[in-house]
């Protein structure tokens, strides 16, 4: 994913995304990506106090954990599909061998 210019402020876009129906995985990852970028920018801002950086770092850790969980689910689903395809292929070969 490359950088895309959006005229709407990032937080407003995130709120808009959250107001829609339950997000699918891809949309959820995009929202979390936007949130992560916003947090990192805020944490890297020299005007941000250390106690605020600590709070934002906790939010960043939480968002990262959710991202990892979603990505893990995507990978598990992909592996399930591959196993099902392999089972179909094996079953087809076994049935062809019995003829």
C-alpha distance (Angstrom), angle and dihedral (degrees) to the residues before:
residue distance angle dihedral
X1 . . .
X2 3.75 . .
X3 3.76 130.0 .
X4 3.78 114.0 -74.7
X5 3.78 124.4 -168.9
X6 3.79 113.7 -126.5
X7 3.80 120.1 -176.2
X8 3.82 90.8 -151.7
X9 3.83 115.8 82.3
X10 3.80 112.3 -103.0
X11 3.81 96.2 -115.3
X12 3.80 90.9 50.9
X13 3.82 89.7 52.0
X14 3.81 90.6 50.5
X15 3.81 91.4 49.9
X16 3.81 89.8 47.9
X17 3.80 91.0 51.0
X18 3.81 91.2 49.2
X19 3.80 91.7 51.4
X20 3.82 91.0 61.7
X21 3.80 125.2 85.2
X22 3.80 119.4 -68.7
X23 3.81 106.8 -50.7
X24 3.76 122.7 -115.5
X25 3.77 117.4 -132.3
X26 3.78 96.0 -94.5
X27 3.80 93.3 50.0
X28 3.79 91.1 46.0
X29 3.80 90.5 52.7
X30 3.82 90.7 49.6
X31 3.82 90.5 51.2
X32 3.79 92.0 47.6
X33 3.81 89.7 47.4
X34 3.80 90.5 53.9
X35 3.79 91.1 46.5
X36 3.80 91.0 49.0
X37 3.80 92.2 51.0
X38 3.80 90.9 49.3
X39 3.80 92.1 49.6
X40 3.81 93.7 48.2
X41 3.81 91.3 49.5
X42 3.81 90.2 49.3
X43 3.80 92.3 47.7
X44 3.81 92.2 48.3
X45 3.80 92.1 50.7
X46 3.82 107.4 108.1
X47 3.82 89.1 -144.2
X48 3.81 91.7 63.1
X49 3.80 111.8 102.1
X50 3.81 119.2 -126.8
X51 3.80 93.8 -114.6
X52 3.82 89.3 54.1
X53 3.80 90.5 47.9
X54 3.79 88.9 54.3
X55 3.82 91.3 52.0
X56 3.80 91.7 47.1
X57 3.80 90.8 48.1
X58 3.81 88.9 58.1
X59 3.80 90.3 52.2
X60 3.81 89.2 48.0
X61 3.80 91.1 52.3
X62 3.81 90.5 50.1
X63 3.81 92.7 48.9
X64 3.81 90.5 47.3
X65 3.80 90.9 51.5
X66 3.80 90.8 52.1
X67 3.83 90.6 48.5
X68 3.79 90.8 51.2
X69 3.79 91.5 48.4
X70 3.80 92.6 50.5
X71 3.81 92.2 46.2
X72 3.81 90.3 48.7
X73 3.83 89.7 52.4
X74 3.80 90.3 50.4
X75 3.79 90.6 51.1
X76 3.83 92.3 47.7
X77 3.82 90.6 50.9
X78 3.81 90.6 49.4
X79 3.80 91.1 50.2
X80 3.82 91.0 48.6
X81 3.80 90.0 53.6
X82 3.81 90.9 50.1
X83 3.82 91.8 49.8
X84 3.81 91.0 48.9
X85 3.82 90.3 50.5
X86 3.80 91.1 49.1
X87 3.81 90.4 49.2
X88 3.83 90.0 51.9
X89 3.81 90.9 49.6
X90 3.80 93.2 48.0
X91 3.80 91.7 46.7
X92 3.81 89.9 50.0
X93 3.80 92.2 51.0
X94 3.80 92.4 46.9
X95 3.80 91.1 50.6
X96 3.82 90.9 46.7
X97 3.83 90.2 50.9
X98 3.80 92.0 52.0
X99 3.80 92.2 58.6
